Amino acid sequence: MSTSASSVFRLSRRLDGVGFSDIVKIRNKVMELRAGGARVFQFEGGEPFLETPGPIKEAMARALAENRTRYAPSSGIPELRHAIASKLRERNRTPAREEDVVVMNGGMQGLFAAFQTVVDPGDEVLVFSPFWTPIRDLIAHCEGRTVLVRSTEARREGIYETLARHATERTRAVYFNTPQNPSGFTFTREEAEEAARFARERDLVVIADEAYEDLVYEGEHVSIASLEGMFERTITCYTLSKSYAMTGWRMGYAVAAEPWMTGLKKCLLYTTNGVSTPSQWAALAAFALPDDFYEGIRRAYRERRDLLVSGLCELGLACDPPAGAFYAFPDVTRVHKESRAAADILLERAQVATVPGVVFGEHGEGHLRFSFSTSPETIQAGLDSLRRNL
Ligand SMILES: Cc1ncc(COP(=O)(O)O)c(C=O)c1O
């Protein structure tokens, strides 16, 4: 019997609705062009342009030299969980204790565990949109349903009212990402209060994603779990990837009270049984970095943001300066009304690599995501190429 005719050689049905990232396809195209000798101006990435800070790398070397390489408690080494809880109280203003923190392999594992903890088959999750693509797949993996809520519409028409319009009796949770990938949209305190009031009144769980908490250029970063009555109904996922340029380390953490913490711990235990022990000792050094470290990275990203946004606007690719994260998300309908075609045009004519907005859901159509996490020289050269070739 051929494998295709057999009923054995198939994936579990649970994985049917789970997709793979489109961004990988773009990356492959860029690599092909580069292999052919072309210079490609890369704006498609999602990584900090910086290097992991020295003190973190030195702490890793020390951890290895001191043989801190054995199993740690699955939830994380107490020293790191203690440092994270202090950070949460001081910087995020959330009433977290050490036992409310679990160390995770990046933001992704925290989010995976959070959705698994909360969402039953058939449950609906309200997701502000355009949204970071894996979220729909994480919800699909729970056999839940993603319900999109356009962020700009919610801002214009009221966060509470817009969420209410999309809610049903199956609504179980709200995914609250601020600042947002791909648009840089950042909720104000008043908007976060509105979302919180909605969650409290409807008795919903909030899965907060604060991957870009340290990259806010306008206003303040507000952790929804810090608002009244919200800590107990919020699971917040953090990552060291963006703040400390540690994408490859796979280091993050999730914060929640019970019963959520039990769910998070079960997911962690039966997936990776914790996070690499030496990496945890290294991560401890991140929480000892001085305040001016954060001011420094914000200054560097803001300079790049301003350079890219003013260049895009001059080219007629209208774009508000994003309030947070490191992406610009201009309207490119002037190039082509379909963002996949627009991305192809930019890549082929100007060797400028971007991500089509539709990858981030239907509300991203007509836009391209440009990362400004690169050198000012690359930004300038990419803009020059667009000016000459578009
Ligand atoms: C909005 C958002 N959340 C979470 C993550 C997860 O990051 P990581 O798994 O690298 O920690 C990312 C990474 O791009 C992101 O953009």
The ligand as an SDF file (V2000), in Angstrom:
LIG
                    3D

 16 16  0  0  0  0  0  0  0  0999 V2000
    4.7410   40.1970   18.8130 C   0  0  0  0  0  0  0  0  0  0  0  0
    5.7530   39.1360   19.0830 C   0  0  0  0  0  0  0  0  0  0  0  0
    5.5700   38.3460   20.1380 N   0  0  0  0  0  0  0  0  0  0  0  0
    6.4390   37.3740   20.4510 C   0  0  0  0  0  0  0  0  0  0  0  0
    7.5640   37.1500   19.7010 C   0  0  0  0  0  0  0  0  0  0  0  0
    8.4090   35.9850   20.1240 C   0  0  0  0  0  0  0  0  0  0  0  0
    9.7200   36.1490   20.1020 O   0  0  0  0  0  0  0  0  0  0  0  0
   10.7350   34.9850   20.5720 P   0  0  0  0  0  0  0  0  0  0  0  0
   10.0670   33.6700   20.4460 O   0  0  0  0  0  0  0  0  0  0  0  0
   11.9040   35.1680   19.6890 O   0  0  0  0  0  0  0  0  0  0  0  0
   11.0840   35.2890   21.9580 O   0  0  0  0  0  0  0  0  0  0  0  0
    7.8070   37.9510   18.5710 C   0  0  0  0  0  0  0  0  0  0  0  0
    8.9730   37.7270   17.6980 C   0  0  0  0  0  0  0  0  0  0  0  0
    9.0720   38.1950   16.6060 O   0  0  0  0  0  0  0  0  0  0  0  0
    6.8780   38.9780   18.2660 C   0  0  0  0  0  0  0  0  0  0  0  0
    7.0460   39.7790   17.2150 O   0  0  0  0  0  0  0  0  0  0  0  0
  1  2  1  0
  2  3  1  0
  2 15  2  0
  3  4  2  0
  4  5  1  0
  5  6  1  0
  5 12  2  0
  6  7  1  0
  7  8  1  0
  8  9  2  0
  8 10  1  0
  8 11  1  0
 12 13  1  0
 12 15  1  0
 13 14  2  0
 15 16  1  0
M  END
$$$$
